[in-house]
Amino acid sequence: MTKRVSLKDIAQKVGVSTALVSYVLNNKKQDRIGKEVAQRIRNTAKELNYRTNLIARSLKTNKTFTIGLIVADISNPYFSSLARIIEDEADKYNYTVVFGSSDEDALKSGKLIDVFLNRHVDGLIIAPAEDTIGQILSLQQQDIPFVLIDRYFPECKTNHVALDDFKAAYKGVKHLADQGFSRIGMITYNNGLFNLLERKRGWLAALKDSGIAFKKNWLREIGPGPVKQAVEKALQELLSMPQPVDALLFASNTIALHALKHINAMGIKVPQELAVLSFDETEAFDLFYAPLTYIRQPLQEMGQAATRILLESIGRNNKITQVNLEGELVIRQSTSRNPGKR
């Protein structure tokens, strides 16, 4: 077996102390170490194929320098982008991120939490699934550092970083009303996640403040079950009413993508016959013939803030930090009012 290269080996070859090598390779006291010496140490470490002894470091610091991240679906562009931001931010502090998808399933979420804790992650960043408040309370009772991201439980006082979903939905629907649309519907998921409830509340408040009388049949809540078929059914119902909706808010990019495909297949003209607005962005929106108006979430700020709050919590900062950020309404062709064609 090849002998593992140690800090002492690097120190002897460069002609410096073992402590100095440790400082350089762990990015400590950088302002007190000459750039030339630091570069020689890094070059020598690379030349000797040095690898950090994670077990030894873990025993010494009582940390594994890993973070567990649980999202709904890592293949969703929204969550994959968020995960990459968290990964990059954690790397600045020499932390590694391990990922898992809950698939919006409470049982799977619980299994992932157990797996990560059994691997001794130092903390967790979680986009919680519905009905997982018990899991969150259990983490609190065990004094395990964690931050909720994207969604949270208002009745549970925990660290969280999320969008101000009410304000974002309100802003988007108010824009539709200001454009002259007067039958504004919504397709969302039928669950109790707080972020979705806030989006629905924002939609209703914007209708009311715009002088639009809410009609119950303008709302379609889908699930559980296959999203594609549910979205298609919801669209057909909303557009086949005696007075069909003339604008729609989609509560997520997944709903929007399925809806756009079906709208195209039905030959519905956007925005002439139907204006559309979605939460979250995805490059696929640019491929639709009428680029979508959407509510952009500040992913960079969310991911960086959640990571920093978690690392502070791992460092035994016991304060609770709750951050609600503003979304940006990106107005494009799909919500432009064109009276000449209606």
Stockholm file with secondary structure:
# STOCKHOLM 1.0

chainA/1-342         MTKRVSLKDIAQKVGVSTALVSYVLNNKKQDRIGKEVAQRIRNTAKELNYRTNLIARSLKTNKTFTIGLIVADISNPYFSSLARIIEDEADKYNYTVVFGSSDEDALKSGKLIDVFLNRHVDGLIIAPAEDTIGQILSLQQQDIPFVLIDRYFPECKTNHVALDDFKAAYKGVKHLADQGFSRIGMITYNNGLFNLLERKRGWLAALKDSGIAFKKNWLREIGPGPVKQAVEKALQELLSMPQPVDALLFASNTIALHALKHINAMGIKVPQELAVLSFDETEAFDLFYAPLTYIRQPLQEMGQAATRILLESIGRNNKITQVNLEGELVIRQSTSRNPGKR
#=GR chainA/1-342 SS CCCCCCHHHHHHHHTSCHHHHHHHHTTCSGGGSCHHHHHHHHHHHHHTTCCCCHHHHHHHHSCCCEEEEEESCTTSHHHHHHHHHHHHHHHTTTCEEEEEECTTCHHHHHHHHHHHHHTTCSEEEECCCTTCHHHHHHHHHTTCCEEEESCCCTTSCCCEEEECHHHHHHHHHHHHHHTTCCCEEEEEESSCCHHHHHHHHHHHHHHHHTTCCCCGGGEEEECSSCHHHHHHHHHHHHHSSSSCCSEEEESSHHHHHHHHHHHHHHTCCTTTTCEEEEESCCGGGGGSSSCCEEEECCHHHHHHHHHHHHHHHHTTCCCCCEEEECCEEECCGGGCCCGGGC
#=GC SS_cons         CCCCCCHHHHHHHHTSCHHHHHHHHTTCSGGGSCHHHHHHHHHHHHHTTCCCCHHHHHHHHSCCCEEEEEESCTTSHHHHHHHHHHHHHHHTTTCEEEEEECTTCHHHHHHHHHHHHHTTCSEEEECCCTTCHHHHHHHHHTTCCEEEESCCCTTSCCCEEEECHHHHHHHHHHHHHHTTCCCEEEEEESSCCHHHHHHHHHHHHHHHHTTCCCCGGGEEEECSSCHHHHHHHHHHHHHSSSSCCSEEEESSHHHHHHHHHHHHHHTCCTTTTCEEEEESCCGGGGGSSSCCEEEECCHHHHHHHHHHHHHHHHTTCCCCCEEEECCEEECCGGGCCCGGGC
//
